[in-house]
Amino acid sequence: MKTLRLADGTLVPALGLGTWRMGETRRARVAEVAAVREAVQLGYRLFDTAEMYGEGGAESVLGEALNGAIAAGEVRRDELFLVSKVYPHNASRRGAVAACERSLGRLGLERIDLYLLHWRGAHALADTLAAFEQLEARGRIVRWGVSNFDLDDMRELFALDAGARCAANQVWYSAGQRGSEYALLPWLAEHGVATMAYSPIDQAALARHGALAAIGRRLGASAAQVALAWVLRRPGVIAIPKAVQATHLRENLAAATLELDAQALHAIDGAFPPPHAATPLAMN
Ligand SMILES: NC(=O)c1ccc[n+]([C@@H]2O[C@H](COP(=O)([O-])OP(=O)(O)OC[C@H]3O[C@@H](n4cnc5c(N)ncnc54)[C@H](OP(=O)(O)O)[C@@H]3O)[C@@H](O)[C@H]2O)c1
């Protein structure tokens, strides 16, 4: 598995599993728990969730699957890297602490490895950071970060005392959404903030894209794998595709070792031109 080093020295996998749309219905739960368990067996070690997903349902699915895998000896807790997020409306000094405790309860775990502010809301960033620092001091989270923060938000964050301790910014980054390459991604790299690329296959749209499929045929890969390998070509970027279907889980993991040659990169630039000016960050 391709890895990258966070600013605090921790090595994390460059590819993880997203969980949005999991935990929304009782009917799908058994299949979702099985999918996460299968992901562990295949070698996934990084998992992304949020209190928002299924209003706690995704955290509960993840918790059941991961605790099952730990109890069965398939993985150790210290091999897993768990990411969750607080709703902006819960991100006050006391609210974020309480929200994190609820998330930990649903996950059935003692700590979250990376806790993110899901997007900017009405609470002052300084208050959210105070909560994050308190959770860190209590060992309930190991580190914190943000999500959907554009360059001006990052600058505002870094102007705060604890701001530069932000470990990651999770943003929509894919071949179809590459506006952040112009300014935000270079800024994050320069400041030691990891980029987590969400919706890296544009919620399945890129898996059906003709140009990516053509590149894939030449390289012996699927269009989705080309889309993921393209995101992962950038140092300091973690991709978190969501998948429930076993074929998707396998394909996506294998994409972490797919190398795109110059011809493929050129063809992708043709189909998805790189940005020539700063564009506002897109949000899913
Ligand atoms: N921070 C934020 O604001 C934010 C926003 C959006 C997403 N996220 C995170 O990022 C994760 C990923 O983003 P996403 O779920 O929006 O979209 P995505 O990962 O780009 O796409 C997921 C969709 O693609 C399908 N798929 C997965 N692998 C495939 C493959 N190899 N071939 C064909 N289809 C494939 C999945 O199908 P199956 O499920 O049927 O296998 C699912 O329908 C989320 O789950 C969430 O954890 C964060």
The ligand as an SDF file (V2000), in Angstrom:
LIG
                    3D

 48 52  0  0  0  0  0  0  0  0999 V2000
  -15.9060   15.9860    3.8040 N   0  0  0  0  0  0  0  0  0  0  0  0
  -16.9470   16.0410    2.9900 C   0  0  0  0  0  0  0  0  0  0  0  0
  -17.6670   17.0510    2.9260 O   0  0  0  0  0  0  0  0  0  0  0  0
  -17.2490   14.8610    2.1300 C   0  0  0  0  0  0  0  0  0  0  0  0
  -18.1490   14.9830    1.0470 C   0  0  0  0  0  0  0  0  0  0  0  0
  -18.3720   13.8640    0.2560 C   0  0  0  0  0  0  0  0  0  0  0  0
  -17.7370   12.6620    0.5450 C   0  0  0  0  0  0  0  0  0  0  0  0
  -16.9030   12.5450    1.6250 N   0  0  0  0  0  0  0  0  0  0  0  0
  -16.2090   11.2680    1.9740 C   0  0  0  0  0  0  0  0  0  0  0  0
  -15.5760   10.7620    0.8180 O   0  0  0  0  0  0  0  0  0  0  0  0
  -16.0660    9.4640    0.5230 C   0  0  0  0  0  0  0  0  0  0  0  0
  -16.0580    9.1970   -0.9650 C   0  0  0  0  0  0  0  0  0  0  0  0
  -16.8540   10.1270   -1.6740 O   0  0  0  0  0  0  0  0  0  0  0  0
  -18.3050    9.7550   -2.2810 P   0  0  0  0  0  0  0  0  0  0  0  0
  -18.8920    8.6410   -1.5330 O   0  0  0  0  0  0  0  0  0  0  0  0
  -19.0370   11.0510   -2.3460 O   0  0  0  0  0  0  0  0  0  0  0  0
  -18.0090    9.3650   -3.7930 O   0  0  0  0  0  0  0  0  0  0  0  0
  -17.0010    8.3810   -4.5550 P   0  0  0  0  0  0  0  0  0  0  0  0
  -16.1530    7.6380   -3.6230 O   0  0  0  0  0  0  0  0  0  0  0  0
  -16.3500    9.2150   -5.6120 O   0  0  0  0  0  0  0  0  0  0  0  0
  -18.0340    7.4000   -5.2920 O   0  0  0  0  0  0  0  0  0  0  0  0
  -18.7740    6.4170   -4.6090 C   0  0  0  0  0  0  0  0  0  0  0  0
  -19.6880    5.7290   -5.6170 C   0  0  0  0  0  0  0  0  0  0  0  0
  -18.8820    5.1280   -6.6240 O   0  0  0  0  0  0  0  0  0  0  0  0
  -19.1460    3.7320   -6.7040 C   0  0  0  0  0  0  0  0  0  0  0  0
  -17.8680    3.0460   -6.9450 N   0  0  0  0  0  0  0  0  0  0  0  0
  -16.8610    2.8880   -6.0320 C   0  0  0  0  0  0  0  0  0  0  0  0
  -15.8320    2.2490   -6.6100 N   0  0  0  0  0  0  0  0  0  0  0  0
  -16.1900    1.9950   -7.8890 C   0  0  0  0  0  0  0  0  0  0  0  0
  -15.5410    1.3320   -8.9530 C   0  0  0  0  0  0  0  0  0  0  0  0
  -14.3230    0.8090   -8.8100 N   0  0  0  0  0  0  0  0  0  0  0  0
  -16.1850    1.2450  -10.1540 N   0  0  0  0  0  0  0  0  0  0  0  0
  -17.4230    1.7860  -10.3000 C   0  0  0  0  0  0  0  0  0  0  0  0
  -18.0870    2.4190   -9.3170 N   0  0  0  0  0  0  0  0  0  0  0  0
  -17.4730    2.5310   -8.1160 C   0  0  0  0  0  0  0  0  0  0  0  0
  -19.7640    3.3350   -5.3790 C   0  0  0  0  0  0  0  0  0  0  0  0
  -20.6150    2.2190   -5.5740 O   0  0  0  0  0  0  0  0  0  0  0  0
  -20.9150    1.0780   -4.4620 P   0  0  0  0  0  0  0  0  0  0  0  0
  -21.0340    1.7650   -3.1380 O   0  0  0  0  0  0  0  0  0  0  0  0
  -22.1890    0.4810   -4.9470 O   0  0  0  0  0  0  0  0  0  0  0  0
  -19.7890    0.0720   -4.4820 O   0  0  0  0  0  0  0  0  0  0  0  0
  -20.5330    4.6050   -5.0400 C   0  0  0  0  0  0  0  0  0  0  0  0
  -21.7560    4.6360   -5.7110 O   0  0  0  0  0  0  0  0  0  0  0  0
  -17.4700    9.4790    1.1610 C   0  0  0  0  0  0  0  0  0  0  0  0
  -18.0150    8.1840    1.2940 O   0  0  0  0  0  0  0  0  0  0  0  0
  -17.1720   10.1910    2.4450 C   0  0  0  0  0  0  0  0  0  0  0  0
  -16.5440    9.3000    3.3690 O   0  0  0  0  0  0  0  0  0  0  0  0
  -16.6340   13.6450    2.4010 C   0  0  0  0  0  0  0  0  0  0  0  0
  1  2  1  0
  2  3  2  0
  2  4  1  0
  4  5  1  0
  4 48  2  0
  5  6  2  0
  6  7  1  0
  7  8  2  0
  8  9  1  0
  8 48  1  0
  9 10  1  0
  9 46  1  0
 10 11  1  0
 11 12  1  0
 11 44  1  0
 12 13  1  0
 13 14  1  0
 14 15  2  0
 14 16  1  0
 14 17  1  0
 17 18  1  0
 18 19  2  0
 18 20  1  0
 18 21  1  0
 21 22  1  0
 22 23  1  0
 23 24  1  0
 23 42  1  0
 24 25  1  0
 25 26  1  0
 25 36  1  0
 26 27  1  0
 26 35  1  0
 27 28  2  0
 28 29  1  0
 29 30  1  0
 29 35  2  0
 30 31  1  0
 30 32  2  0
 32 33  1  0
 33 34  2  0
 34 35  1  0
 36 37  1  0
 36 42  1  0
 37 38  1  0
 38 39  2  0
 38 40  1  0
 38 41  1  0
 42 43  1  0
 44 45  1  0
 44 46  1  0
 46 47  1  0
M  CHG  2   8   1  16  -1
M  END
$$$$
